Amino acid sequence: MARHIYSCPLRWSDMDAFGHVNNVVFLRYLEEARIDFMFRLAPGDGSPSFSGGSVVARHEIDYVRPLVHRHAPVTIESWVTKITAASLTIAYEVKDPGQVYVRASTVVVPYNLAEERPRRITAEEKLFLQEYLDQEPAVV
């Protein structure tokens, strides 16, 4: 099982009054990693995978430790924990070596923008997603 690795820069505006990254900002970090995974990495070689759009149906976030602002990026590992006919669940860890700040998951539904409705996952998309499928929880 592969994991998608995204190096996420921290911005000065991400910090809250306590000097650490604000809890809401982590949703943006997850979005950046998810977009990199689904819309940059997946299409490769002109593939139409995920190019039609998708919508977020659910987020779950566990804040493990505060992330203090710094100039070095933080690593976001992403993998797939569930694939159904019309949705997928992506798990994440926002981390440094030996340190996890956030564990999260997102349920994503592929979406047909032209028809303005959800659609099924294609065979090509499922094949791609299965490379990242791991149903076991992450171990710190």
Secondary structure as GFF3:
##gff-version 3
##sequence-region A 1 140
A	DSSP	beta_strand	4	8	.	.	.	ID=ss1
A	DSSP	three_ten_helix	12	14	.	.	.	ID=ss2
A	DSSP	alpha_helix	25	35	.	.	.	ID=ss3
A	DSSP	pi_helix	36	41	.	.	.	ID=ss4
A	DSSP	beta_strand	54	63	.	.	.	ID=ss5
A	DSSP	beta_strand	74	83	.	.	.	ID=ss6
A	DSSP	beta_strand	88	96	.	.	.	ID=ss7
A	DSSP	beta_strand	99	112	.	.	.	ID=ss8
A	DSSP	beta_strand	117	118	.	.	.	ID=ss9
A	DSSP	alpha_helix	123	130	.	.	.	ID=ss10
###
